[in-house]
Amino acid sequence: MNGNPETIRLDDLSQLSDVSDEWVRLMARIPETSYFQTPDWVLGWWQTIGGMPPTELVLWRSSSGVLEGIQFLSRLMRRVHPRLPPAWPIWTITGSGIGDADHVGWPVLPEYRERARKHVVRRTRGSTLLLQDLDSETGVPFVPQGARIMFRNPCPRIALYPPDAIPASMRRTQHHLRRYEKRADAAGITFRWILGSQMDDSFLERFFELHKSRMAEKGVSSTFLKAETLFRRLVARGSTERGPIAMIAERDRHMIGLLCFLRWGDTLAYYQTGWSPEWRSVELGRLLFNESIKGAGANGLRTMDLLRGNEEYKYRLGAVDRWDETWIRPGGLSGSILKFLVPAYRFAARRMWRTGQPSKTA
């Protein structure tokens, strides 16, 4: 075990190709890592919607040189709560916050966790440290002493099964959709998977068009359209084992709806959606989820993560909550003010979850 970490100040991504490959291999060794901890997301976020803030990668290696832990920290201006100005100077985990990353954390083997926790304390001393949307397994263990919990976000997830092991409760849900499946069949609607390698420009343009149409129908705004450059980069960096994948609905070989997921390991994280309003009568959103759940289970995937939000439809699908946590350790001049604002941020978060979030499918 090598006790002296290597620090890389992020400025040129072309120099990180070897580190990125090691990073992915390390993540595969650690249970409960998420797509939002991969180099695809973290470095893509930094280069696009993150605005290339001052960022450091800290690497721990074994005596033989094998990567066994990586920590990424950025220094920037950010609101502690998205609905409450102003923005504050903070340190935070690269890739968190804007872009709606969940299950945030660092891929670090257990024997290096204490070193990583101490390093973040030393590096951010005298400044405010905001740790947003931490995964309970790969994020919360790094919370330093003196930090205060701000809020917890429900992230419902569905267990997936192979066709011969689907539980009775899930079969009942699928049975209730039969009449809508018949309507879809009568209308000539078919469903299939699209891999990231098949997401060409024409597909992406149609995706954004359907997403915009869906959001307009619901009367809500979407941050996804502002993150188009990030998503295109995720597509370019993806593979059959990780990155964007979509279940699409087609009629006359024309895409009329889709659910887009981010794959990592045996998990699909539900990321975005879109479909034409005229297909509301066939419950296209429910059918897309049903096809995704059946298809993913049959292909060996074991979890569908619906990410943050307590929308009712998630629990109708059989999801069970997993909780992310946001913590803050105030420091410096701004921290002396933030200490007094923590209760207001907590109140705003409680009110947000009581009233619920805009549903992606309702």
N, C-alpha and C positions, 0 to 999 in steps of 0.2 A: 504494500500500500504506500503510495507516494503522498506525502503530506503537503507538498507545495503545489498549489493549483496554478494553472496557466491562465492568463487573462488576455483576451482578444478584444480590442476596441473595434467595433463594427464600423466599417466604412466602404469595403469593397467585397460584395458577395461572391465574386468570382474566385476569391482566395479560399472559400469555405467549402468547396465541393467535397474534399476528403472528410472534413469534419461533419458535414451533413450526412454522409453515408454512415459514419461511426455513430452519430446521434440516433439515427433510425435503428441501428442494430442494438444500441443500448436500450432504447425504449421497448423493444421487443422482449427484453429480459425482465421488465418491470411490470407487474400486474397493475391494472387500472389506469395506465397512462391513456391520454386522449389525443385525438387528432389536433387539438388546439395546443399541444405541446410539441408537435413535430416541427422540423425545420421548414417544411413547406409553409405552414401557417405562420410561425414566428418570424421568419425572415421575409416572407411575403408581406406580412402586416407591416413590418418595419419599413420596407421599401415603398409601400403604397399608402394606405390610409393612415399609417402611423406617422408619416411625415419625416422619417429618418432621424429620430431623436438620438442624442448621445446614448449609446448602448454598449454594454460590456457582456461578453460571454466568458464565464469562468469554468474551466475544465479540470476535473480531477481524473487522474489516470493511475492504473495499477503499476507495480514495479516493472511489469513487462510492457507498459505503454498502452494498455487497453483502456479505452474511455469508460469510466465507471460513474461519472456524474457530470452534469452540465447545468449551469445556472445562467439565466439571462435577465438582465436588469436594464431599465431605461429611465432616463431623467427627463421629465417633461412637465408641461402645465396641463392640469386636468381637474374637472369637477369631481368632488368626492361622491356626489349623487347626481345622476344625469339631469334631474329636474331642478336642482338647487345651485345657482351660481353663488360665488364666482369660481373660476379655476384657480388652482393652487400649485405651487412648485412642489413636485413629489418625485420619489423613486417608485417604480412599480415593475411588475413582471411584464416583460416584452410580449406583446400580442394580446394583452388583456384590455378590457374597456371597450373602446369603439371597435365595431365589428362583431360585437356580441359573442365573444368567446366564453365558453363555460368549461368547467372542470379544469381550471387553470392550475398549473403547478410546474415543478421541475423534475426531469428524469434523473434521479439520483439513487444509487443503490443504498440500501439501509445503512451499511457501515460508514457511509459518507454523509449521512443526513445531518448529524450534529455539526460537522465541519461546515457544511453549507449554511446551516442556520446561523452559526457564529460569524461566517463571512458576511452575510447580508446585514448583520447588526453593525459590524465594523465599517462596511462600505457606506452605509447610509446614516452613520452617526451624525447628529446635528441637522438632519433633514427629516421630513415626513415620509414615511413608508406606507404606501397604500397597496394592500394585497387583495385584489378583486376576484370574486367568483372562484375561490379556491376549492379544488377537489378534496374530499375528505381524506383520501389516501395519499395523494401525491402533492398536495398543497398545504393543507392545514398543519402537518407535522413540522413545517418550516416557520410557523408563526413565532416571532421572538417574544421573550418576556417583556411585559409592559405594553403590549399591543392590546387594543380594545376591539371586541367584535362589533361590527356595524349592523349587519343583517344576514339572514340566511335565505337563499333562493331555492324553491322546489324545482327539481329537474326530473320529471317523471320518466320512467323507462319501462319498456316492455320486454319480457323474456320471450325468446324465439325458440321454436322447436322444429325438428324434422317432421315430415308429413305423418309418420306412423306414431308420433308421440305427442300430438297436439292435445292439450287438456280439454275437458268437456266445456269449460267456461268459454274458451276461445272458439270452439266449434259452434257453440250457440250463437256467438256474435256473428260468425261467418254465415250461419244459416239464415239469420235475420236479413242479410244483405242479398239473398237469392233473388228477390223480386226486382231489385235494382240491377243485378247482374243480367237478368232477362231483358230489362229495358235497354241496357247497354248493348247486349247482343243484337237485339232487334234494330238498334240504331247503327249497327256496324262498327261499334267501338271495340278496339283491341288494346292490349296492354303488353309492354315489354320493357326490359332493362336497356339503358344506354350507359356505356362506360365512358369515363373521362376522355379516352382516346378517340371516341366518336363524337365528342362535343365540338364540332367545327363552328365557324362564324355564323352560319345560317341557323344552326341549332341555338346558339347563344342569343342571337337577336330575337328569335321566337320565344325563348325562355323569358327574356326581359320584357317582351311585349305581353306575354300571358301574366307575368307577375304584376306588371303595372295595371293590367285590366282587373285582376283580382283585388288589388289594394284599392282601386278606384271604386269598385262595387261595394266594398266594405266601408269606404269613407275614411280610410286611415292612411297615414304617410308611411313610407318604407325607407329605412337606411340602406337596404340592400343595393338599390340602384346607385347610391353614392360609392359603393364598394365594388363596382364593376371591374376596375383594374385589378383588385385583389383576387376576385373570383377567377378572372381569366388566367392569372398567374397560378392559382391552385390547380386549374385544369391542365396547364402546361407542365406542371411538376408532378402530376398524379401518375398512378400506375394501377394495375389490376388489384393490388393489395392495399392501396391507400389513395385517398383523395375523392373528388366528386364522382358520384354515380347517381343516376336518376331512373325512377319508374315513370314511364310516359304513357299517356292515353292518346290513341290515334283514331282518326276516322278518315277514310279514303286517303291513307298514307300522309295525313296532315296532323301534326301534333296539336291537340286541343287541351292538354293539361299535363301536369307533371308534379312529382315530389322529388326534390333534390336532397341527397344525403352526402355526408362526408364519411368515408369509410376509414377505420383504423382497426387492425386486428379483426376480431370477430364481432365488431360493433359498427352499426350504422347510426350516425348522428343526423337527425332531421334538421336540415338547414334552411331551405326555402321552398316556396311553392308558387304555382300559378295555374290558372285554367280559365276557359271562356265561360262567362256568366250564363250563356244560353243552355249549358248542360247541367244546370242546377237540379232539374227534375230527376236526373238519374243518380243524384248523390255522388257526383264524380269524385269529390274529395274522399269520401268514405271508401269508395271502390279502389281508389289509388292506394290508400293505406292498406286495405285488405290484400290487394295483390302484392304490395311490398312486404307485408308481414309473412304471407305464405311463401313468396319467392325467396326472401332472405333466409328463412328457416330451412327451406329445402336446399339452399346453397351452402349450408354449414355455418351461417352467422347465428349468434346466440343472444344478441341484445340490440334492440332498437331504442336509442336514446332520444327522447323528444325535447331535451334541453329545457332551458328555463321557461317558467310560466305554468300557472295552475288552471289552464283552460279546461273546461268540462270535458271536451271531446277526448282528451288524453286519457282520462280515467275510464271513459266508456270503452276505450280500446284495451283496457286491462292494465294500464300503467301503474307503477308504484313509485312513490317519491324517493329520490336520492337528493341530498341537500348539499349545495355549495355555500361557502361562507365568505364574507368580505370582512377584512380586518384592517385596522389603521393603527399605526404607531406615530403619533404626532411628534414633531421635532423642529427645532429652530424657531425663528420668529413666527412663521405662519402656524407652526404647531401649537404655540401658546394660545392662538385664537381658535384653532380647530378643536382643541380640547373642550371648549364651551359649546361647540356646535354639534358634537356627536349626538346628543339627544334629539336634535332636530332632524338629523339624517336618519336616525332610527325610526322616528315617527313617520317620516315620509315613506320609508320602505314598508312599514306595517300598513299604511293606508293604501299603498300601491297594490299589495297582495290581497287586501280585503276587497278591493274593487275589481281585481283581476286585470289581466293583460289582454290586449287585442288578440283574438284567436287567429291563427294562420289558416284555419280551415272552416270555421263556423260561418 
